[in-house]
């Protein structure tokens, strides 16, 4: 599947293996933050790059994700905002 290739070989971020399979939203956010901050190829600021990758994954996986998994990933977005000192989404 091409989206899996994008996730693995993103031109913006080198993701840690299994980041989207982690159970804890905070750990997903920390991993994405580390990847975004370490990247030398990203085209926008670290927060936007990390959030874009998470959103991309959620959109591409779509209906293949269980409601429980979607909830974990939505909470990961909130944790990512917190990790970068951004206000929570209302």
Residue frames relative to the residue before (quaternion, step in Angstrom):
aa qw qx qy qz dx dy dz
X 1.0000 0.0000 0.0000 0.0000 0.00 0.00 0.00
X 0.5045 -0.6962 0.4175 0.2942 3.58 -0.76 1.00
X 0.6387 0.5361 -0.3512 0.4257 3.61 0.99 -0.68
X 0.5984 0.5384 -0.3630 0.4694 3.59 1.11 -0.59
X 0.6346 0.5265 -0.3181 0.4678 3.56 1.05 -0.75
X 0.6363 0.5147 -0.3250 0.4739 3.56 1.01 -0.80
X 0.6554 0.5128 -0.3129 0.4579 3.57 0.91 -0.90
X 0.6975 0.4624 -0.2703 0.4760 3.59 0.95 -0.86
X 0.8221 0.2426 -0.0727 0.5099 3.57 0.87 -0.98
X 0.1290 0.8284 -0.5346 0.1062 3.58 1.06 0.67
X 0.4248 -0.6925 0.5243 0.2553 3.52 -1.04 0.80
X 0.6741 0.4932 -0.2934 0.4650 3.57 1.25 -0.17
X 0.8243 0.0763 0.0011 0.5611 3.58 0.92 -0.86
X 0.2700 -0.6854 0.6443 0.2053 3.53 -1.22 0.61
X 0.2069 -0.8215 0.5242 0.0868 3.55 -0.21 1.30
X 0.4953 -0.6134 0.5206 0.3277 3.52 -1.18 0.60
X 0.5853 -0.6061 0.4097 0.3495 3.58 -1.00 0.82
X 0.8580 0.1677 -0.1318 0.4673 3.54 -0.99 0.89
X 0.2901 0.8001 -0.4942 0.1771 3.59 1.22 0.22
X 0.7318 0.4299 -0.2557 0.4630 3.61 0.88 -0.84
X 0.6234 0.5189 -0.3408 0.4753 3.59 1.28 -0.04
X 0.4520 0.6909 -0.4553 0.3333 3.60 1.25 -0.12
X 0.4641 -0.7144 0.4629 0.2448 3.57 -1.08 0.73
X 0.7230 0.4252 -0.2333 0.4921 3.58 1.11 -0.63
X 0.4702 -0.6948 0.4671 0.2794 3.61 -0.66 1.06
X 0.6391 0.5345 -0.3309 0.4432 3.59 1.00 -0.80
X 0.6551 0.5049 -0.3138 0.4663 3.60 1.02 -0.76
X 0.6054 0.5316 -0.3491 0.4786 3.59 1.05 -0.71
X 0.6713 0.5024 -0.2925 0.4597 3.58 0.87 -0.97
X 0.6547 0.5137 -0.3167 0.4553 3.60 0.91 -0.88
X 0.6559 0.5137 -0.3081 0.4592 3.55 0.96 -0.88
X 0.6696 0.4870 -0.3002 0.4736 3.58 0.90 -0.91
X 0.6319 0.5300 -0.3306 0.4588 3.58 1.01 -0.77
X 0.6432 0.5117 -0.3215 0.4702 3.59 0.92 -0.89
X 0.6690 0.5089 -0.3030 0.4489 3.57 0.85 -0.97
X 0.6813 0.4936 -0.2912 0.4555 3.57 0.90 -0.92
X 0.6876 0.4823 -0.2905 0.4584 3.57 0.94 -0.83
X 0.6931 0.4721 -0.2785 0.4682 3.59 1.09 -0.62
X 0.5565 0.6492 -0.3825 0.3501 3.57 1.18 -0.49
X 0.2124 -0.7591 0.6024 0.1255 3.53 -1.05 0.82
X 0.6720 0.5151 -0.2845 0.4496 3.59 1.29 -0.06
X 0.4872 0.6805 -0.4449 0.3188 3.59 1.19 -0.18
X 0.3781 -0.7526 0.5047 0.1896 3.54 -1.15 0.66
X 0.7449 0.2625 -0.2034 0.5787 3.60 1.24 -0.07
X 0.7235 -0.4198 0.2902 0.4649 3.56 -1.27 -0.03
X 0.6917 -0.5146 0.3039 0.4053 3.62 -1.15 0.51
X 0.6354 0.5332 -0.3449 0.4393 3.61 0.94 -0.83
X 0.6912 0.4787 -0.2876 0.4586 3.58 0.78 -0.98
X 0.6424 0.5228 -0.3284 0.4541 3.58 0.97 -0.77
X 0.6749 0.4893 -0.2917 0.4690 3.58 0.91 -0.92
X 0.6759 0.4840 -0.2974 0.4695 3.58 0.88 -0.92
X 0.6307 0.5380 -0.3342 0.4485 3.58 1.00 -0.76
X 0.6636 0.4975 -0.3159 0.4608 3.57 0.94 -0.82
X 0.6479 0.5073 -0.3159 0.4724 3.59 0.98 -0.80
X 0.6587 0.4984 -0.3015 0.4762 3.59 0.93 -0.87
X 0.6250 0.5395 -0.3310 0.4569 3.57 0.98 -0.85
X 0.6649 0.5013 -0.3085 0.4598 3.56 0.87 -0.94
X 0.6676 0.5029 -0.3061 0.4557 3.58 0.87 -0.92
X 0.6754 0.4951 -0.2988 0.4575 3.58 0.91 -0.85
X 0.6930 0.4729 -0.2883 0.4615 3.59 0.92 -0.85
X 0.6718 0.4786 -0.3055 0.4757 3.59 1.00 -0.73
X 0.0160 -0.8909 0.4537 0.0099 3.54 1.21 -0.68
X 0.8636 -0.0224 0.0454 0.5016 3.53 -0.71 -1.13
X 0.5651 0.5936 -0.3925 0.4173 3.59 1.22 -0.14
X 0.6207 0.5306 -0.3422 0.4648 3.58 1.26 -0.24
X 0.4441 -0.6612 0.5304 0.2905 3.56 -1.03 0.78
X 0.6503 -0.5019 0.3883 0.4177 3.56 -1.24 0.34
X 0.6257 0.5432 -0.3271 0.4543 3.57 1.06 -0.78
X 0.6744 0.4916 -0.2927 0.4668 3.58 0.92 -0.92
X 0.6212 0.5345 -0.3359 0.4643 3.58 1.03 -0.80
X 0.6441 0.5234 -0.3203 0.4567 3.58 0.99 -0.83
X 0.6317 0.5210 -0.3311 0.4689 3.60 0.98 -0.82
X 0.6943 0.4763 -0.2805 0.4608 3.59 0.87 -0.92
X 0.6151 0.5207 -0.3489 0.4782 3.61 1.07 -0.63
X 0.6496 0.4917 -0.3158 0.4864 3.58 1.02 -0.77
X 0.5964 0.5582 -0.3587 0.4517 3.59 1.12 -0.62
X 0.6054 0.5396 -0.3575 0.4631 3.59 1.08 -0.64
X 0.6495 0.5050 -0.3141 0.4737 3.58 0.96 -0.84
X 0.6536 0.5082 -0.3046 0.4709 3.58 0.99 -0.85
X 0.6278 0.5300 -0.3317 0.4636 3.57 1.05 -0.74
X 0.6252 0.5179 -0.3354 0.4779 3.58 0.98 -0.79
X 0.6534 0.5147 -0.3045 0.4641 3.59 0.93 -0.93
X 0.6612 0.5324 -0.3061 0.4309 3.59 0.90 -0.94
X 0.7363 0.3737 -0.2158 0.5212 3.57 1.13 -0.65
X 0.5274 -0.6653 0.3995 0.3458 3.58 1.26 0.21
X 0.4424 0.6836 -0.4577 0.3571 3.56 1.14 0.59
X 0.5469 -0.6075 0.4429 0.3684 3.60 -1.10 0.52
X 0.5546 -0.6109 0.4400 0.3545 3.59 -1.11 0.59
X 0.5215 -0.6116 0.4925 0.3338 3.55 -1.21 0.56
X 0.3082 -0.7655 0.5361 0.1779 3.59 -0.92 0.80
